[in-house]
């Protein structure tokens, strides 16, 4: 019984970590979409390299941002799948724990 409760706590911690990571990816996606939108209307484009900003080719920069956006989309889907799986596992384990508690009484 205590092992199932420990597993449940671990799953809840894992779920919280996945939710945090998913939120970070969502924030990155928002930033990338904003940068791509700003880049469309820009005559000059710049890229941050280390601690300095240098002039960059707009098309190349746009491609880099699009690639990063695509990677973030994939990561977001993966985190969403992980989240759903963990939620199902939590629900199943909670039912088992409740059932065991009922049987003890």
C-alpha positions in Angstrom: 0.0 0.0 0.0 2.7 2.5 1.0 4.6 1.7 -2.2 1.6 2.6 -4.3 1.2 5.9 -2.4 4.9 6.6 -3.0 4.5 5.8 -6.7 1.5 8.1 -6.7 3.5 10.9 -5.2 6.3 10.3 -7.7 3.9 10.4 -10.6 2.4 13.6 -9.3 5.9 15.1 -9.1 6.7 13.9 -12.6 3.4 15.4 -13.9 4.4 18.8 -12.3 7.8 18.7 -14.0 6.3 17.9 -17.4 3.7 20.7 -16.9 6.5 23.1 -16.1 8.6 22.0 -19.1 5.5 22.2 -21.4 4.8 25.8 -20.2 8.4 26.8 -21.0 8.1 25.3 -24.5 4.8 27.2 -25.0 6.6 30.4 -23.9 9.4 29.8 -26.4 6.8 29.2 -29.1 5.1 32.5 -28.4 8.5 34.2 -28.6 9.5 32.5 -31.8 6.1 33.3 -33.4 6.5 36.9 -32.3 10.0 37.1 -33.7 8.9 35.6 -37.1 6.1 38.1 -37.3 8.4 41.0 -36.5 10.9 39.7 -39.0 8.4 39.8 -41.9 8.0 43.5 -41.8 11.6 44.4 -41.0 14.0 46.0 -43.4 17.1 45.2 -41.2 17.5 42.1 -39.2 19.8 41.2 -36.4 20.9 38.1 -34.5 22.2 37.9 -31.0 25.5 36.1 -30.8 26.8 35.8 -27.3 26.6 39.3 -25.8 26.5 41.2 -29.1 23.9 41.8 -31.8 25.1 41.4 -35.4 23.4 42.1 -38.7 21.9 38.9 -40.3 20.3 37.9 -43.5 16.5 38.1 -43.0 15.7 34.9 -44.9 18.4 32.9 -43.1 17.2 34.2 -39.8 13.7 33.4 -40.7 14.6 29.9 -41.6 16.5 29.4 -38.3 13.5 30.7 -36.3 11.2 28.4 -38.3 13.4 25.4 -37.6 13.5 26.2 -33.9 9.7 26.7 -34.0 9.3 23.3 -35.6 11.4 21.6 -32.9 9.4 23.4 -30.2 6.2 22.1 -31.8 7.5 18.5 -31.7 8.7 18.9 -28.1 5.3 20.4 -27.1 3.5 17.4 -28.6 5.8 15.0 -26.8 5.3 16.8 -23.4 1.5 16.7 -24.1 1.6 12.9 -24.7 3.7 12.5 -21.5 1.3 14.5 -19.6 -1.7 12.5 -20.7 0.1 9.2 -20.0 1.0 10.3 -16.5 -2.5 11.5 -15.8 -3.9 8.1 -16.8 -1.3 6.4 -14.7 -2.2 8.6 -11.7 -5.9 8.0 -12.1 -5.4 4.2 -12.3 -3.1 4.2 -9.3 -5.6 6.4 -7.3 -8.4 3.9 -8.0 -6.2 1.0 -6.8 -5.3 2.9 -3.6 -8.9 3.8 -2.9 -10.0 0.2 -3.6 -7.4 -1.1 -1.2 -8.5 1.4 1.5 -12.1 0.3 1.1 -11.1 -3.4 1.4 -9.1 -2.7 4.6 -12.2 -1.3 6.3 
